[in-house]
């Protein structure tokens, strides 16, 4: 019933129109690449306002630390200017069109602390064990086909005692947002993210210790989790 309403609504008609020529299916790397290749030209215009609160929160948490930082899913680099110079930043993303815009941003804003931007699968990082002091992964866990593998890779490439900062939307249990999320779920593969992603998908798939958790604007739609890797 909810799905039928969304489909008949203006939002549903817009989504059908935008993605009518997109490949069907969900949960594969090609789906993610295709979705974000479509989003790249308008990503900053569409997503700056809703995502900036989480980016600022993650950057504030990271800026209390120092050393080498890995941002997984750097996209067009919206968050890169937020990092302090005490952090040397490496960014990865699966989408080359998004990375091209991130590189333009780095050059335009003279972001000298950004060391590298590379195309890479978050579930198969090519970096050595313990390479980074800090990792941020914002609005990514609902996108990747294998979030458990991404968490395992983050835990591997962050040094013992290091920090992993996750910002994400998790499925609402009740109310208006839960209703909307259920209606949007049918578009998940073509939107490029899963509206019904559960909080437990993160918590149950990591050995890291959750040391901080807070709801993020707008409307508490997003959550920031700060994890510490054990000193072993």
C-alpha positions in Angstrom: 0.0 0.0 0.0 2.8 2.4 0.9 4.7 1.4 -2.2 1.7 2.0 -4.4 1.2 5.4 -2.9 4.8 6.4 -3.5 4.6 5.1 -7.0 1.6 7.2 -7.7 2.9 10.3 -6.0 5.0 13.1 -7.6 8.1 11.7 -6.0 7.4 8.3 -7.4 6.8 9.7 -10.9 10.0 11.8 -10.7 12.0 8.7 -9.7 10.5 6.6 -12.4 11.4 9.4 -15.0 14.9 9.9 -13.7 15.8 6.2 -13.6 13.6 4.7 -16.3 16.6 4.1 -18.5 18.9 2.9 -15.7 19.8 -0.8 -15.3 17.6 -2.8 -13.1 18.7 -4.7 -10.0 20.4 -3.7 -6.7 23.4 -4.5 -4.6 26.1 -4.8 -7.2 29.2 -2.7 -7.8 28.0 -1.8 -11.3 24.7 -0.6 -9.8 26.6 1.7 -7.5 28.9 3.0 -10.2 26.0 3.6 -12.6 23.9 5.4 -9.9 26.7 7.7 -8.9 27.8 8.4 -12.5 24.2 9.7 -12.9 24.4 11.7 -9.7 27.9 13.2 -10.2 26.8 16.3 -12.3 24.2 17.4 -9.8 25.5 15.7 -6.6 26.7 18.9 -4.9 23.6 20.8 -5.7 21.2 18.1 -4.4 23.1 16.8 -1.4 25.1 19.6 0.1 22.3 20.8 2.4 21.2 17.4 3.9 24.7 15.9 4.2 26.7 18.9 5.5 25.6 18.4 9.1 27.1 14.9 9.2 30.2 15.9 7.4 30.8 18.7 9.8 30.2 16.4 12.8 32.6 13.7 11.5 35.3 16.3 10.6 35.0 17.8 14.1 35.6 14.4 15.6 38.5 13.7 13.3 40.1 17.1 13.8 40.6 16.3 17.5 43.1 13.7 16.3 46.1 13.8 14.0 48.0 11.7 11.5 46.9 10.0 8.3 43.2 9.9 7.6 41.3 7.8 5.1 37.9 8.9 3.8 36.0 6.1 2.3 33.4 7.2 -0.3 34.9 10.7 -0.7 32.6 11.4 -3.6 33.0 14.9 -5.0 35.1 15.9 -2.0 32.4 18.0 -0.2 34.0 17.2 3.2 37.7 17.7 2.2 37.8 21.4 3.1 36.6 20.6 6.6 39.6 18.7 7.7 42.3 20.5 9.7 45.9 20.6 8.5 47.0 18.2 11.3 45.4 15.5 9.2 46.9 14.1 6.0 43.9 13.0 3.9 43.6 10.2 1.4 40.2 9.7 -0.3 38.8 6.8 -2.2 35.7 6.3 -4.2 34.3 3.7 -6.6 33.1 6.4 -9.1 35.7 8.1 -11.3 33.2 10.9 -12.3 32.8 11.8 -8.7 36.6 11.7 -8.1 37.1 14.0 -11.1 35.0 16.6 -9.3 36.8 16.0 -6.0 40.2 16.6 -7.7 38.8 19.9 -9.2 37.8 20.9 -5.7 41.2 20.1 -4.2 42.9 22.2 -6.8 40.4 25.1 -6.6 40.6 25.3 -2.8 44.3 24.6 -2.6 43.8 21.8 -0.1 47.5 20.9 0.5 46.7 18.3 3.2 44.9 16.1 0.6 47.6 13.6 -0.4 45.8 11.3 -2.7 42.4 10.6 -4.3 42.0 7.1 -5.8 39.4 4.9 -7.4 39.1 1.9 -5.2 36.6 -0.7 -3.9 35.9 0.0 -0.2 35.5 -3.7 0.4 38.9 -4.5 -1.1 41.4 -1.8 0.0 44.9 -2.0 -1.3 46.5 -0.3 1.7 48.7 -2.2 4.2 47.4 -3.2 7.7 47.5 -0.3 10.1 48.2 2.3 7.4 45.9 5.0 8.8 45.3 6.6 12.2 41.7 7.6 11.4 39.1 6.6 8.9 35.8 8.3 8.1 33.0 6.7 6.2 30.0 9.0 5.6 26.8 8.0 3.9 28.4 4.9 2.4 27.3 1.9 4.4 23.8 1.9 2.8 25.4 2.0 -0.7 28.0 -0.8 -0.7 26.9 -4.3 -1.5 29.0 -5.8 1.4 29.0 -3.5 4.4 30.5 -6.3 6.6 33.5 -6.5 4.3 33.9 -2.7 4.3 33.9 -2.7 8.1 36.5 -5.5 8.2 38.7 -3.5 5.8 38.4 -0.4 7.8 39.3 -2.3 10.9 42.3 -3.8 9.1 43.8 -0.5 7.6 43.3 1.5 10.8 46.1 1.0 13.3 45.5 -0.5 16.7 44.1 2.3 18.9 42.9 4.1 15.8 39.5 5.6 15.2 36.8 4.9 12.7 34.0 7.4 12.3 30.7 6.3 10.6 27.9 8.6 9.6 24.8 7.0 8.1 21.1 6.9 7.9 19.5 3.9 9.7 16.0 2.6 9.1 13.4 4.3 11.3 11.3 2.1 13.5 8.1 4.0 13.3 6.4 7.2 12.2 6.4 9.2 9.0 10.0 8.5 8.1 9.5 4.8 8.4 6.5 5.1 6.1 8.5 7.0 3.5 11.5 4.7 3.7 9.3 1.6 3.0 7.9 3.4 -0.1 11.4 4.3 -1.4 12.8 0.9 -0.9 11.6 -0.3 -4.3 14.0 2.3 -5.9 17.0 1.2 -3.8 19.1 -0.2 -6.7 18.6 2.8 -8.9 18.9 5.4 -6.2 22.2 3.9 -5.1 21.3 3.5 -1.4 19.2 1.4 0.8 16.5 3.3 2.8 15.9 0.3 5.1 19.5 -0.2 6.3 19.5 -1.4 9.9 21.8 0.0 12.6 22.6 -3.5 13.7 24.2 -4.2 10.3 27.1 -2.0 11.5 27.2 -3.0 15.2 27.0 -6.7 14.6 29.8 -6.8 12.1 32.7 -5.2 13.8 35.0 -6.0 16.7 35.7 -2.3 17.3 34.4 -0.6 20.4 31.6 2.0 20.0 32.7 5.0 22.1 30.3 7.7 20.9 27.0 7.8 19.2 24.8 10.8 18.4 21.9 11.8 16.1 22.7 14.3 13.4 20.6 17.0 11.7 18.4 17.5 9.8 15.7 16.1 12.0 18.0 13.4 13.5 17.8 11.5 10.2 21.5 10.5 10.4 23.6 9.0 13.1 27.3 9.4 13.8 29.2 6.5 15.4 32.8 6.7 16.6 34.6 3.4 17.0 38.0 2.6 18.5 40.1 -0.3 17.4 41.5 -2.3 20.2 45.2 -1.9 21.1 46.2 -5.3 19.9 
